[in-house]
Amino acid sequence: FELTSLTGDVYRLADLKGSVVIVDFWATWCPPCRNEIPHLVTLYNNHKDRGFIILGISLEDKNILTGFVEQNNVTYPILMGTNEIFKAYGVQGIPHTLFIDKKGKVRKTQVGYSPEFVPVFEALVDSLLKE
């Protein structure tokens, strides 16, 4: 995909080969998504200097997203999604989180969120970064 962030930067998933990527489909009105974000921010901040990026993708209005990002100190890029992108990745429920290795292969898909996922996410990201 090629999508534009809230700050106007263009992200192409193909350009991120060589990095470990989490793609998180989410919405501000989704309680599990809101619960997941602080943990994703921590994960991103802890590993962003090691070739790791998180891309949050939402269908919501840019103003709503910008306000949410500012209020919640979201440090990773938030992209303006499309229905086509959500369909292409089989998103039926959110959060829908993809873990992509350095070669661009989806290694794990997680639908939903629970605090018990935090150590699993951390271990998986660490493992993928070491590959």
Secondary structure, DSSP 4 states (H G I P E B T S, - for coil): -EEEBTTS-EEEGGGGTTSEEEEEE--TT-HHHHHHHHHHHHHHHHHGGGSEEEEEEE-S-HHHHHHHHHHTT--S-EEE--HHHHHHTT--SSSEEEEE-TTS-EEEEEES--TTHHHHHHHHHHHHHH-
